[in-house]
Amino acid sequence: MSSAEVAATAQAPAWKDSFVVGLIGMGDMGRMYAERLSQAGWKILACDREDRYDSLKEKYSANENIEICRNGHLVSRASDYIIYSVEAATIDKVIATYGPSTKIGAIVGGQTSCKSPEILAFEAHLPSDIQIVSCHSLHGPAVDPHNQPLVLIQHRASDEALHKVEEVLSCLKSKFVYLSAKEHDRITADTQAVTHAAFLSMGKAWHANREFPWELSRYVGGIENVKVNIMLRIYSQKWHVYAGLAILNPEAREQVAQYARSVTDLYKLMLEGNFQGLRERVYRARDKVFGGSDSAAWESRPLIEPAILSSFSLGKPSDDTTPRPNNHLSLLAMVDCWAELGIVPYDHMLCSTPLFRLRLGVTEHLFRNTEILDAAIYTAVHDKTYRSDDLEFTFAARGWAECVSLGHFETWEKRFVSTQTFFEPRFAEAKVVGDQMMKKVLESMQGGSK
């Protein structure tokens, strides 16, 4: 045994050898947790749908720390700490099914991106002696959790139970952030709802026009690279990841609705040719969110260095069009929406993830440079190159907002999957470029923060 292993063994709590961690749900995040926790020496009981039992059993047959169970009853009755890692839309049904089987005195938590329905389900279906400490890793399963924010919610639990959860999850080497369920949902909405709506709408607009933007000169370089890469990264994920956040989180629902209103209002000013009105509204929004041109925010290091924005392109465009300025309606509307709702995204840098930093950074890049911002506003009114794309983008933003307001998961899935299928042939290449981009962003985050 190496000296490092001896030290780790010496520091391990006395209860570790008899402590069992249960995982209900073995999707991407569930598997990531199972693999990393088992590597740290924790005994894992895990399950998913019964039709996946045989394949999961075979997959983890060589891992002596992971035992695959046929259902959640078998996991719940024998585990000391149980994490539900299932879709937000089904969390109540799953907890209602397996919650009553929970081991007496166990600790239970969930991994959903929206905590309000999760906590309500725990309170409704768990025995009163069960302690509730929920969690949420604020990153995707493919991102290294090291130094990434990991929210812990001590909802109905002793300090001892919280410390046990901290001990179990410490092997992820994430940064613990302590919030209430309500605080979590507000911050999650503020940092993700509007930006997700923007990039989902971009993809929908390009899909409607049957365009692969990286093949067009007007969508290559700088800000465009980031917009395209983020859009593809979102559509390469599973549809329910974004649906649950938008539909089940009341804070997010209002933000998606306001984003659609902001897009529509700005587009109408463009159609009217109202340059002065558009410029006044955009600058008013900038001053509310970023503090104006003389703000201390501009004096500090930018979230994203310009070199990162221009480094990652998916391919060479055709020569049929000359590169032109873009009006960046999607980003103008993002800041307008934040201004209308009184959101200052910098307030949530504690929960900063690489994607959040990238989305905010590209928006900051546009608004901190007056020359680029004025060019976007001028283009919006005087150049009709993007008018067709902007029309489809406005339709898309309003479509997502209507879907969210009605709470239609089925409609969301159909809208998402149809566009996902359109872009799917480029996901493999986009992942390589996107991962390189995320690595650079992570390096910039470690080099300093705002």
KEGUBA-11239 format. One record per residue: x, y, z of N, C-alpha, C, O, CB in turn. Coordinates in steps of 0.05 Angstrom, whole numbers, plus 5000, padded with zeros to 4 digits. Glycine has a CB too. Layout:
N
XYZXYZXYZXYZXYZ
...
This chain:
450
501749765000500050005000501850255000503650275016498150005025
501250444982502850684980502350865004500450825019502250834954
504151065008503851255031501251415028499951475048506251445032
500551485003498051634998495651465006493751565018497851714969
495751205000493551025006493350985037491150975048493850754993
495650975050495650945079494451185092492851165111498550905089
495151425082494151675093491151695089489651785107495551915080
490151615065487351625059485751435077483551505086486851555029
486951195082485651005100485451115128483451075142487050735099
487551245137487651355164485651565168484551605190490451455170
485051725146483151945148480251855144478452015150483852155128
479851615135477051525129475551495156476651405176477151255114
472951575156471351545180470951255188470951075171468651685177
470551205214470250935223467850795212467750545209470050935253
465850955204463350835194463350775164461450655154461051015200
465550845151465550815121465150525112463650475093468150915110
466450335125466450055116463549935117462949755101468249885134
461850035134459149925136457050105123454650045124458449885166
457950325112456050525101455550465072457450415056457250815103
452950455064452250385037450850625023449050745034450350135036
451750684999450550904983448750784962449650614947452851084970
446250874961444450774941443950974919443651214925441750704954
443850884895443251064872440850954857440950734845445751084853
438751114856436351044841436351214816435851454817433751084858
436851084793437151224768440051214759441851334771436251514771
440551064737443251034727443451144699444451024680444050734727
442551394696442951544671445851644672447551534686440951784668
446351854656449151954654450252044681452551974688449252184634
448752214696449752304721449852084742451652074758447952534731
447851914742447851684761450251514757451551424777445351524758
450951454732453351284727455851434736457751304747453451204697
456051694730458351844738458751834768460951784778458152134729
456651874783456751854812457551574821459351544839454051934825
456351374810456851094818459851034813461150914831455150894802
460851104791463651034784465651184801467651074811464151094755
465151444806467051604822466951524851469051514865466551904818
464551484862464251414890465451134895466651084916461351424899
464950954876466050674880469050674879470350524893464850484859
470250844862473150874860474350964887476550904894473951054837
472751124901473651234927473251024950473851084973472151494934
472150794943471850584963469150554975468750394994473850624984
467150704966464450684977463050444965463250394941462850954972
461450304982459850084972457250204960455850364973459149894996
456750134935454450244920452350034913453049814903455550374894
449850094919447549944909446150124889445550354895445549844932
445650024865444550204844442450054828442449804825446750304825
440650204816438550094799437650294779438150534782436149984816
436350194759434950364739432350214732431450044747436750424713
431150274709428850124701429549824699431749754692427750234673
427549654704428149374705429049264678430549064677425749214714
428249394656429149304629432149354624433249254605427449434607
433349514642436249574639437849404659440349434660436749874644
436549244675437949094696440248914685442448934695435948914711
439648764665441648574654444048724642446348644647440448394633
443548934627445749074614447449214635449949224633444749274594
446249334656447749464677449349254694451549304702445949634695
448049034699449348814714451948724699454048684712447448564717
451748704673454048624657456148844657458548784659453248554629
455249094654457149314652458849344677461249404675455549584648
457649294700459149334725459949074739460449074763457449504744
459948864724460548594736463348584748463848434766460148384715
465248734736467948734746468548924768470648924780469848794723
466549094775466949284797465749174823463349164826465549564789
467449084841466548954865465149144884463849054903468848824879
465449414880464149614898461349694888459949834902465849854900
460549604864457949674853456249424850457049234836458149824826
453949424863452049204860449549314847448249494858451449064888
448749194825446349284811443949134821443948884822446649244780
441949284830439449164840437249174819437349334800438549304866
435249004823433148984803431249224804430049304784431648734806
430949344828429049564831429849744855431649674870426149474834
428449964858429050164879428350074906429450174926427750414873
426549874909425849774935428349644948428849674971423549564933
429749484931432149344941434349544948435949494967433049144920
434549764934436549964940435750114965437450144983436750164916
433250194967432350364990432550215017433350335037429450444985
431749965017431649825043434349765055434549705079430149565039
436549775038439149695048441249915047443549875054440149465032
440450165039442450375036442250585059440050645069442050515009
444450695067444550895088444251175077443351355091447250875103
445051215052444751475038443851415010445251284995447451645039
441551515003440351454977440051714960439051914970437551324980
441051704935440851934917439051854894439551654880443652014906
436852004890435151964867436252134844436352374846432152044874
437051994823438152134800436352074776437151924758441152044794
433952184776431952134755430952394744431552614754429651964766
429352384722428352624710426552774729425052654744426752544684
426653044727425053214745422053154741420553174760425653504740
421353094716418453054710417352804723414952784727418053034680
419052614730418152354742418952324771418352114783419252124726
420152524783421252494810419152424830419552254847422652754818
416752554828414652494848413752204846413452064866412252684843
413352104822412451824818414551624828413851424840411951774788
417051684823419151494831419451494861419751274873421851564818
419451724874419651734903417251614916417451474937420052024913
414851654905412451534915412651224915411651094932409951624900
413951124894414150834891416250714911415650514924415050764863
418550834913420750714929421150844956422450724973423250734913
420151094960420651224985419751075010421251065029419151484985
417350955010416450805034418350575041418150475064413750695029
420050475023421850255029424450345041426250185047422450095004
424750615045427250715055428050605083426350585100427151025056
430550535085431650435110431150635133431550875129434650365107
430450535157429950715180432450875186434650765188429150545205
432051145189434251315196436151395173438151525178435851195217
435551315149437351365126437251665118435451815127436551195102
439151745102439252005090438451985061439351805047442152135093
436752175052435852155024436152435011435852635024432852065022
436952424985437152674970436552624941436152394933439952794973
436552834925436052804896437952974880439353154891433152884890
438152914854440053054837438553224816439853304796441852854823
435953274819434553424798435453714797436453824817431553404802
435053844774435854124771433754314782434254554784436354184742
431354214790429254374802428454254828427454024829426854404782
428954384850428654264876425854284888425154124905430654394895
424254474880421554504892419954244890418954154911420154734878
419554134866417953884865419353644878418053474889417353814836
421953644878423453434891423053434921422453224933426553454885
423353664934422953684963420053624970419553494990423653964972
418153724955415353664960414853354959413353244976413453804940
416053224940415752934938416952794962415852594972417052834911
419352884970420552754994418852795018418352605033423352884999
417753035022416053085046413552915045412552835066415453385048
412452875021409952735018410252435021408452295032408652794991
412552325012412652025010414751895028414751645029413251964982
416452045041418451915058417451905087416152085096421152075057
418151685101417451665129418751905145420752005136418451395141
417551985167418452215182421152185194422452385200416452275203
422151935198424751895210427051925190429351905197424851625223
426351965164428451985143429452265142427952465143427251895116
432152295140433452565138433852635108434452465092436152565153
433352895102433452985074435753175071435753395082430853115066
437753095055439953265047440253245017441353045007442753195062
439253435002439253414973441853534962443353664976436853554961
442353484936444753574923444253634894442253554882447053374927
446153774882445953824853448753904843449754124850443854044846
449953734827452553804814451853984790450453914772454053554805
452954234791452254434771454054404746455354594738452554714782
453954174734455454124709454453864697452953714710458554094715
455153814672454253574659456053334666458153364679454353614629
455153094659456652854666459352824653461052674663454952614659
459752964631462352944617464353134628466753124620461952984587
463553314646465453514657466753404682465353294699463953784662
469353444684470753364709469653524732469653774732473853414706
468653394753467353534776469353694793468453844810465853344793
471953654789473953784806473554094804473654204783476753704796
473254214828472954504831470254614819469854854819475154644817
468454434811465854534801463954564825464254424845464754334780
461954744823460154774845458354534850457254414830458355024840
458054454874456254234882454454334905455354384927457853974891
451954384898450054494918449154274938448454054930447554614903
449254344963448154174984445854314998446154545006450454095004
443654175002441254295014440554125039439453905036438854294993
441054235062440454105087437554175094437054365109442454195110
435654025084432854095086431653995112430354155126431353985062
431953745117430753625142432753425152432453185149427953495137
434853525165437053345172438853475194438953715197438853285148
440153305209442053395230444653465217445153405194442453165251
446353605232448953675223450653425217452253415199450453855243
450153225234451552965230450952845203452752735189450852775253
448352855195447552745169448852905146449852795127444552755166
448953175149450253335129453153265127454253245104449953635136
454553235149457353165148457852895135459852865121458553165177
456052705139456352455125456152485095457652355080454252245136
454252645086453952695057456452835047457452765025451452875052
457453025062459953165053462252965050463752975032460753385073
462452775069464552585069464252405044466252345030464452405094
461852315038461452145015462152284989463552174972458452045014
461152534986461552684961464152824959464752944938459252884958
465752824980468352964979470252844958472052984948469752955006
469852594950471552474930471152604902472952564885470952174928
468952744898468552884873470353134871470853234849465652974870
471353224894473153454895471853714884473153884873475753404880
469253724888467753964879467754174902468554114924464853884871
466754404895466454624915463654614926461754654911467154904903
463354554952460654554964459554834966460855014975460854414992
457054854958455555104960452955044976451454864968454855234932
452555184998450355115016447955305011448255545015451255125045
445755195002443355354995440855225006440854985013443155394965
438655375007436055255011434955174984436055254963434155455026
432855014984431654934959430655174943431055184918429254744963
429455364956428455604942430755774931430555864908426855784962
432955804946435255954935436455804911437155934891437455984958
436655544913437655384891436055434865437155484844437655084897
433455424867431755454844431955734832431855764808428855384850
432155934849432456204839435156244824435156354802432256404862
437256144836439856174824440056014798441156104778442156094843
438955774799438955604775437455734752438355734729437755334781
435155854759433655994738435156234728435356274703430956094750
436356394746437756634738440156574720440856734703438656794762
441456344725443856284710443456114685445256084669445856154728
441055994683440655804661438255854644438355804620440555534672
436055944655433455944641433656114615432956024594431256054658
434556364618434556544595436656464574436056464550435256834605
438956374584441056294564440256044550440756014526443756264579
439055854564438055614551435955684530436055574507436855414571
434055864537432055944518433256064493432356014470430056144531
435356224497436656354474437956154455437456164431438856544484
439455964466440855774448438955554437439455454415443155644464
436955484452434855304441433455434418432955304398432855224463
432955694420431555834398433455874374432455864352430656114408
435955914379437855934356437755674340437555684315440755984366
437955444354437955194339435355154324435355054301438354964358
433155224336430555194323430355374298429255284278428255274343
431455614300431355794277433055694254432155694231432356074285
435455594260437255484239435955234227436155184203440055424250
434655074244433254834234431054914215430754794194432154674258
429455114223427155204207428155294179426755254159425655424221
430455424178431555524153433255314139434455374118433055774157
433455074151435054854140437954944136439154894115433954754113
439055084156441755194154443655054174442855004197441755494159
446054994165448154914183449955164185451455224166449854664173
449755314207450955584208453955594203454955794192450355714234
455355374210458255374207459055364177461355404170459555144221
457155314159457655304131457255574117457755604094455955094117
456355774133455756034122457756244133458356244157452856124129
458756414115460856604124459756794146461356874163461756764100
457156844145456157044164455956924192455257074211453457154155
456356664196456256544222458956414231458956214245454056334223
461156534222463756424229465456644242465456874234465156314204
466856564263468756744276467756864302465356934305469456964258
469556894322468957034346466456944361466256714369468657324340
464657134365462157074379460656844366459356684380460357324380
460656834339459156634325460056354332458456164335459356674294
462756314335463756054342462555954368461655724370466856064345
462456134388461356054414458355994412457455804424461956274434
456856164398454056124395453455854383451755704393452756344378
454855784362454355524348455155294366453655094367455955514322
457455314379458355094396456555044420456054814427461255154405
455655264433453855224455451155104446450154924459453355494470
450155204424447655094413447854794408446054644416446855244387
449954714396450354424390450754264416449854044418452654384371
452154384435452554244460449954194474449553984486454454404478
448154394474445554364487443854154472442653974485444054634487
443754164446442153974431443253684430441953494422441754074403
445853654438446953394439446253244466446853014469450053404436
445053394484444253274510441453164508440153174487444353494532
440453044530437852934531435753154535436253334550437552714552
433453134522431453344522430553414550429953644556429153264505
430253214568429053264594430853424613429953544632428452994608
433453444606435353604623434353894624434554024645438253584612
433453994601432654274599429754314604428854524614433454394572
428154114598425254134601424454164631422854334638423853894590
425753994648425154004676425754284688424154384703426653794691
428054394682428754654692426754864684425955024701431554724683
425954874659424255084649421355054658420155254665424455094619
420354814657417454774662416754754692414654854700416554524648
418454624707417854574735418654794754417654814777419054314744
420554964746421555184763419955434757420255544735424555224758
418355524776416655764772418356014764417456174748415055834796
420656044776422456274769423256254740423256454726424956274788
423956014731424855984704422556034684423056144662425955704700
420155944691417855974674417456274666416956334643415355864687
417656444686417256734681419456844665419057024648416956884708
421956744669424156844654424056774625424756934607426756744666
423256524619422956444591420756614577421056684554422256144589
418656664591416456834580417557114575416957234553414056844600
419057234593420157504589422157504566422357694551421457604615
423757294563425657284541424157294515425057434497427357024543
421957154512420457164487419357444482419257534460418156954488
418457574504417457854501419758044492419358214475416257954527
422158004504424358174497425158134468425758324453426758114515
425257884459425857824431423857964412424658094393425957524425
421357934419419158044402419358354401419158464380416457954413
419758474424419858764426422158874409421859074395420058864455
424558754412426858844398426558804368427358964351429458704408
425358574360424958514332423058714319423358804296423858234328
420958794334419059004324420459264319419959404299416759034343
422259344337423859594333425559574309425959774294425559654358
426659334304428259294280426559324255427359464236429559014280
424159194255422459214231421459494226421059574203420059034235
421059654248420159934245422360114235421860334227419160034271
424860014236427160184228427660394249428860604244426560314202
426960334274427160524296429960494309430160374330424960484317
431960614296434660584306434960714333436160594351436560714286
433960954337434261094362432860944385434060914407433261374360
430460854379428960704400430360454408430460384431426160644390
431460304388432860054393435460114409436059974429433559914367
436860314401439460384415438960464444440360384462440960604400
436860624448436260714475435460474493436260464516433960924475
433960294482433060064498435459874504435659774527430859904484
437159834485439459654489441359774509442359634527440859604462
441860034507443760164525442560184553444060164573444560434515
439960214555438660224582438959954595439559934619435660304579
438659734579438959464590441859424598442459304619438059254569
443759514582446559474588447259614615448659494632448359594566
446259854619446859994643445759864668446959864689445860284642
443359734665442159594688443659344695444059284719439259534682
444559194675445858934680448758964685449858834703445358754656
450159134669453059154671454059404685456359424692454259134644
452259594690453059834705454060064688454960264699455059764723
453760054662454560274645457560264636459060094646454060534659
458260444619460960444607463160504627465460424623461160634584
462560644649464560714668464460534693465660594713464161004677
463060314690462760124712465359984719467059934701460559914706
465759924744468059774753468159494740470359374738468159754783
465859394732465759134719467459124694468758914689462859064712
467559344679469159344655472159374660473859304644468259574637
472859474684475659514691477059254698479459234695475959714713
475559064707476758804715477158624690476258684668475058664736
478458404695479058214674476458104663474658024678480757984685
476158084636473657984624473357684631475357544635473758014594
470857594632470357314638471657124617472756924624467357264640
471457204592472557044570474457214554473757434544470256934552
476957124552478857274535478057264506477157044497481757164540
478257484491477557484462478757254446477557154427478257744450
481257174454482556964439481056694440481056544421485456914450
479756644463478156404466475756404446475056204435477256364495
474556644443472256664426472856594397471156484383471056944428
475256664389475856624360477356364354478156324331477556854351
477856204374479555974370478155714361479455534351480955904396
475555704364474255444360471955464339469755554344473055344386
472655374315470655374293470255094284472054924285471655554270
467755034275467054764266467954704238467854474229464154724269
468754904223469554844196469655094179468855304188467654644183
470655064154470855294137468155344123466955154113473055244116
467355594122464855664108465255654078467455654068463855934117
463055654064463155674034463955964027463856144044460455594021
464656004002465456263992463256423979463656623966467756243973
460756333984458556453969457556723981456156873968456156263969
458456774006457657034018459957164032461857034041455356984038
459857424033461957574046461357604076459057654083462357854034
463257564094462757594122461557874128462458074118465257554138
459457874145458158124151457658134181457657934195455458154136
457258384192456658404220453858274226452158264208456558704229
453558174250451058054259449758244279451058384293451557774271
447058244279445658414299445458284326444758414346442958484289
446158024328446157884354443557924369443657974393448557974370
441257894356438757924369438457754394437457834414436457864350
439457504392439257314415440657424440439657394462440457044407
442957554436444457654459443357924469443357974493447457684452
442458094450441258344458438758284475438258424495440458514434
437158094467434758024481435357894508433857934528433057824465
437657754510438357634536438857844557437857824579440957464532
440358054550440858274569438358434574437958524596443158444558
436758474553434258624557432458474577431158594594432758654530
432358204575430758044593431758064621430158104640430757754584
434358044625435558074652434858344663434158364687438558034651
435058554647434458824656431558854665430958974685435059034635
429758734649426858754655426158614681424358694696425158634632
427658394687427058234711428858314735428558194757427457944705
430658504731432458594753434558384760435358374783430758654777
435358224741437358014746440158124739440558234717436757764730
442058094757444858154752446357884754446957794777445958374773
447057764732448257494732450857474748451457254758448657404705
452357694751454857684766454357614795456157524809456257944764
451857654805451257594833451557294839451657214862448457684839
451657134818451656844822454256714813454256474806449356714806
456456864814458956744806459856524824461556354816461156964805
458856514849459356294867458556024855459755824860458056334894
456456034839455455794825456255784796454955674779452355774827
458455914790459455934763460355664753461955524766461756134761
459455584729460355334716461655424689461355654681457955144710
463155244676464355324651462355424630462855624617465855094639
460055284628458055374608456855644616456355814599455855164605
456155684642455155934650457156164645456356374635454355924680
459656114651461756314647461956374617462456604609464456214658
461756174600461956214572459556364561459956554545462155944557
457156294570454756434560454756724569454156904553452256294570
455456774594455557044604457957194591457757434585455857054635
460157054588462557174577462157274548463157494542464856984577
460757124532460457204504458457444503458757614486459356974487
456557454521454757684522456157934533455858154522452357614541
457857894553459458114563461258224542461658464539461158014588
462458044526464258134504462858324485464058514476465357884489
460358254478458858434460458258704473458558904460456258294452
457458704498456458944511458759124522458259354527454558874533
461059014527463159174538464659334516466259514523465159004554
464259264491465659394469463559564454461959454439466959184450
463659824458461660004446461659984416459560004403462260294454
463959954404464159944374462659694364461059714345467059934365
463059464377461659224368458659244373457059154357462858974382
457959354397455159374404453659564385451459504376454859484433
454959794378453659984360453359854332451459914318455260244358
455359694324455259564298452959374297451559344277457859424291
452459234319450259044320447559184318445759094304450358874347
447259414332444759564332444359684304442059674294444859794353
446459784291446159894264445359674245443559714228448860024255
446659444247446059224230443159134233441759064213447858984235
442159134258439459044263437359214248435359104240438859064293
437959464244435959644231436459674201434559684186436059914244
438959684194439659764166440459534148440759574123441759964166
440959304158441959074142439958844145439458744167444758984151
438758754123436758554123437858264119436258074115434658614102
440458244120441757984115440657764133440157534125444758004119
440157834159439357634179436357644184435357504202440857684204
434857804169432057844175430457584175428657544192430858044155
430957404156429557154155430256984180428456864192430256994130
432856974187433656824211432356944236431556794254436656824214
432257204237431157344261428157284263427057264286431657644259
426757264241423957204241423556924253421856884271422657224213
425056734243424856454254425656444283424556284299426456264237
427656604290428556604318426356714336425956604358431056784321
424956914328422757034343420556824346419456784368421657284330
419856694325417856474326418756264346417156174362417356354298
421256184345422255974362422156054391421255894408425155904354
423056294398422956394426420156394436419656314459424256674428
418256484420415456484429414356204431412756144449413756654409
415256024414414355744415415255604441413755464454415355594391
417755654448418855534473417255644497416655504516421855584476
416755914497415456034519412555924522411655874545415356344515
411155884500408455784501408555494512406855414528407155784473
410455334503410755064512411155054542409954884556413054924497
412855234552413455244581411055334597410355214618415855424586
409655534587407355644602405055434604403555434623406255894588
404855264584402755054584403654814599402054634606402054984556
406254794605407254564620407254304604406854084615405754524645
407654324578407454094560410153954556411754034539406354174533
410753754572413253604568413353454541415453444529413553404591
411053354533410953204508411553384484413053314466408253074504
410453624485410953824463413853904464415153924443409154064466
414953954488417754024490419553804478421353864462418554074520
418953564485420553344474420553334444422653294431419553074486
418153364432417953354403419453584390420853544370414953364395
419153824401420654054390423654014392425054064372419854314405
424553914414427353884419428553664401430553704388427953824448
427253434401428353204387428353244357430253154343426652954393
426453384346426453444317428853604309430053544288423853584308
429553804325431953964319434453814325436453834311431854234335
434453654346436653484353437353304330439753264323436153324379
435353184318435753004295437053144272438753034258433152874287
436153394267437253554245440253594248441753574228435753824243
441153654272443953724277445653474285448153494286444253934298
444453254289445853024300448352934285450252854297443952794302
448352954258450752864244453253014251455552914246450352894214
452953254264455353404270456053394300457953534309454953684262
454653234316455053234345457853134352459153244370452953064358
458852924338461452814345463653024342465353054359462052564327
463653164319465653374314465253604334467153714344465453474285
462753674339462153894357463153834385463954014400459153954357
462953574393463853504420466853544423467753644444463153214426
468353474402471253504404471953804406473553874424472653384378
470753974389471254254390470254374416471554544428470054394366
467854294424466654394448468254334473468554494491463854294451
469254084474470954004497473454164499474454234520471553704496
474654224476477054394475476454674485477954794500478254404446
474154774477473255034486472755044516473555224530470755124471
471454834527470954814555473554804571473754914593469154574562
475454654560478054634574479354914577480454974598479954444558
479255064555480355334556478955514576480155674591480255464528
476255484577474655644596475355564625475655734642471655604591
475655304630476455204656479155314664479655394687476554894657
481055324645483655434651483555734658484955824676485555394627
481755874644481456164650480056204677480656404690479756294627
478256024684476956044711478956004733478856134754474655834713
480855814729482855754749484955974751486256014771484155484744
485156124729487156344728486156594742487756774747487856404700
483656614749482556844762479656874757478656764737484057104754
478157004773475257044769474457314778475857454792473656834785
472057394767471057664772470157694801469257904808468957724754
